Amino acid sequence: MGRVPVRRIAADYAVTGRRAVRVTLVAAAGFHLFRYGLDRPVTATYALFSAVALGGLARIPGTGRQRAATVLRLLPVCWLLVVVGTYLSVRTWSAVVGMLAVGFALAFAAVGGPRPAGAAPGLQLLYILPPFPRTLRARSVSTLIGTTTGLALFVAAEALVFPEPSPPSYRQRAAHAARTAAAHSPPCSAHRRTR
């Protein structure tokens, strides 16, 4: 088994650490603002879970600004999933049918590319959250305010808190691949050996 370079492991930990710090800051800020500042526990719960859903569970590729733009484009989908989950959670059978439909739709959305595929687990949590606990049902305005606030804070954190370096361009990656291939290819012999 080959050794993994220490520099690569440290870089992977740094990316995960930055993401964890951003999600923690956003979730704590949204929750404390509504729970202790405005005394709105339902809104606080949704502010926290929306940040955890699309910040912690989702794996949207790209830079922080690209992820922030993706989350902004997904905001209407998030609202729809929260509202549908709230109203379908009234009966067990309707929640199950909704889960099948939402699960299929999110799995099928993966054909749209890596960003919709990466966001699917977080979006699924936004549908699942409304039934738990039961006291959160049928409070659409509070849930949508909390969801919007949590996602807005997350978008700001993705774009501004611990910004990640821009990935190399296609030209730079192609040049690096060509240099690596040239360095590791066997030398060509100019003449064949003759007997």
MOJO-V633960 format. One record per residue. RES is the residue in three letters. PHI is phi in radians with two decimals (none if undefined). Layout:
# MOJO-V633960
[[RES | PHI] [RES | PHI]]
This chain:
# MOJO-V633960
[[MET | none] [GLY | -1.30] [ARG | -1.41] [VAL | -1.56] [PRO | -1.04] [VAL | -1.11] [ARG | -1.08] [ARG | -1.18] [ILE | -1.10] [ALA | -1.08] [ALA | -1.13] [ASP | -1.11] [TYR | -1.12] [ALA | -1.13] [VAL | -1.10] [THR | -1.13] [GLY | -1.12] [ARG | -1.09] [ARG | -1.10] [ALA | -1.11] [VAL | -1.13] [ARG | -1.08] [VAL | -1.13] [THR | -1.10] [LEU | -1.08] [VAL | -1.16] [ALA | -1.11] [ALA | -1.16] [ALA | -1.12] [GLY | -1.11] [PHE | -1.14] [HIS | -1.19] [LEU | -1.02] [PHE | -1.46] [ARG | -1.33] [TYR | -1.78] [GLY | -1.44] [LEU | -1.99] [ASP | 0.94] [ARG | -2.21] [PRO | -1.13] [VAL | -1.16] [THR | -1.10] [ALA | -1.09] [THR | -1.09] [TYR | -1.27] [ALA | -1.10] [LEU | -1.17] [PHE | -1.25] [SER | -1.18] [ALA | -1.17] [VAL | -1.18] [ALA | -1.11] [LEU | -1.59] [GLY | -1.73] [GLY | -1.66] [LEU | -1.50] [ALA | -1.31] [ARG | -2.15] [ILE | -1.46] [PRO | -1.32] [GLY | 1.99] [THR | -1.34] [GLY | -1.05] [ARG | -1.19] [GLN | -1.19] [ARG | -1.13] [ALA | -1.07] [ALA | -1.12] [THR | -1.13] [VAL | -1.12] [LEU | -1.07] [ARG | -1.18] [LEU | -1.50] [LEU | -0.98] [PRO | -1.07] [VAL | -1.13] [CYS | -1.09] [TRP | -1.03] [LEU | -1.06] [LEU | -1.14] [VAL | -1.16] [VAL | -1.15] [VAL | -1.09] [GLY | -1.10] [THR | -1.13] [TYR | -1.38] [LEU | -1.39] [SER | -1.36] [VAL | -1.15] [ARG | -2.14] [THR | -1.11] [TRP | -1.11] [SER | -1.23] [ALA | -1.14] [VAL | -1.18] [VAL | -1.08] [GLY | -1.09] [MET | -1.13] [LEU | -1.11] [ALA | -1.17] [VAL | -1.17] [GLY | -1.06] [PHE | -1.14] [ALA | -1.09] [LEU | -1.23] [ALA | -1.16] [PHE | -1.23] [ALA | -1.13] [ALA | -1.09] [VAL | -1.20] [GLY | -1.35] [GLY | 2.18] [PRO | -1.23] [ARG | -1.25] [PRO | -1.08] [ALA | -1.13] [GLY | -1.21] [ALA | -1.43] [ALA | -0.98] [PRO | -1.08] [GLY | -1.19] [LEU | -1.13] [GLN | -1.14] [LEU | -1.11] [LEU | -1.14] [TYR | -1.35] [ILE | -1.28] [LEU | -1.03] [PRO | -0.92] [PRO | -1.24] [PHE | -2.08] [PRO | -1.26] [ARG | -1.09] [THR | -1.21] [LEU | -1.50] [ARG | -1.23] [ALA | 1.02] [ARG | -2.18] [SER | -1.05] [VAL | -1.13] [SER | -1.10] [THR | -1.18] [LEU | -1.23] [ILE | -1.12] [GLY | -1.11] [THR | -1.09] [THR | -1.11] [THR | -1.14] [GLY | -1.06] [LEU | -1.26] [ALA | -1.13] [LEU | -1.12] [PHE | -1.16] [VAL | -1.07] [ALA | -1.09] [ALA | -1.17] [GLU | -1.07] [ALA | -1.46] [LEU | -2.06] [VAL | -1.59] [PHE | 0.85] [PRO | -1.07] [GLU | -1.55] [PRO | -1.14] [SER | -1.15] [PRO | -1.20] [PRO | -1.11] [SER | -1.26] [TYR | -1.08] [ARG | -1.08] [GLN | -1.15] [ARG | -1.15] [ALA | -1.14] [ALA | -1.13] [HIS | -1.13] [ALA | -1.12] [ALA | -1.15] [ARG | -1.13] [THR | -1.12] [ALA | -1.12] [ALA | -1.18] [ALA | -1.24] [HIS | -1.86] [SER | -1.51] [PRO | -1.22] [PRO | -1.19] [CYS | -1.50] [SER | -1.52] [ALA | -1.28] [HIS | -2.26] [ARG | -1.41] [ARG | -1.28] [THR | -1.92] [ARG | -1.59]]
